[in-house]
Each structure stands twice: as structure tokens, then as C-alpha cells.
Amino acid sequence: MKFLKIRDVKDPSRGTSKSAGIDLFIPNDFEYRTLNPGQSLLIPAGLKANVPENYAFIAFNKSGVATKKHLAVGACVIDEDYQGEIHIHVYNYGSEPVTVNPGEKIIQCVLVPVLY
């Protein structure tokens, strides 16, 4: 799958050669933000993706982000015909404020076949 970087952001990457998910990062030009409990945030990912025909790129929680920061991914599906910048939607489900910082690994996405 091909990505086009449109902001200063780390390249999407897999943690290991056998990782199902491709990690996405918060762009380096993003100003840190603090989310209070119950708040959500839409973060521009700085990427466009060329999702192959008959596939969707699905966002999932990173286990460390979910368990340590109590952030869950919200909007999850990037369709094959979406041509805009990917945005990362996270929600603070914890009981404490959480800060998200530029350069942080925040979600992982998996390329999944779609049967129409």
C-alpha cells in the first residue's frame, strides 16, 4: 500500500515484520493537546493512502495507548475511494486528563478485504 506524506510526519510502519497493523503517528507540526475525560479529538495524520481496490484500511487501538493513556480510536474506516487526508479520531475514556504529543505512535491500521 502506498502513502503520500502531506505533513511532517514519521513514515507509517509495522512494529515487526509479522505485525498485522501499520502504526500511524501524530505529525511533528501538531501542537500537543490535553483531552479531559469524555473528550475526543480529531488529529490530521499528515497522510493520504492509496487503498487497493476491494479493501478498506481499518483503524484499531494500539494496546499501549489504550491501556496506559486510556485513549480509544473512534472513526475507524478508510474506504478505497477516499482520497483526502486521513484523520485520527481518539476518545479519552479514562478518568484523568491525557496529553497527546507530536511524533507519538497513536493508532494502528489493518488492510482488510471487503466483499461487496
C-alpha positions, 0 to 999 in steps of 0.5 A: 500500500502506498502513502503520500506524506502531506505533513511532517510526519514519521513514515507509517510502519509495522512494529515487526515484520509479522505485525498485522497493523501499520502504526500511524503517528501524530505529525511533528507540526501538531501542537500537543493537546490535553483531552479531559475525560469524555473528550475526543479529538480529531488529529490530521495524520499528515497522510493520504493512502492509496487503498487497493481496490476491494479493501478498506484500511481499518483503524484499531487501538494500539494496546499501549495507548489504550491501556496506559493513556486510556485513549480509544480510536473512534472513526475507524474506516478508510474506504478505497475511494477516499482520497483526502487526508486521513484523520485520527479520531481518539476518545479519552475514556479514562478518568484523568486528563491525557496529553497527546504529543507530536511524533507519538505512535497513536493508532494502528491500521489493518488492510482488510478485504471487503466483499461487496 
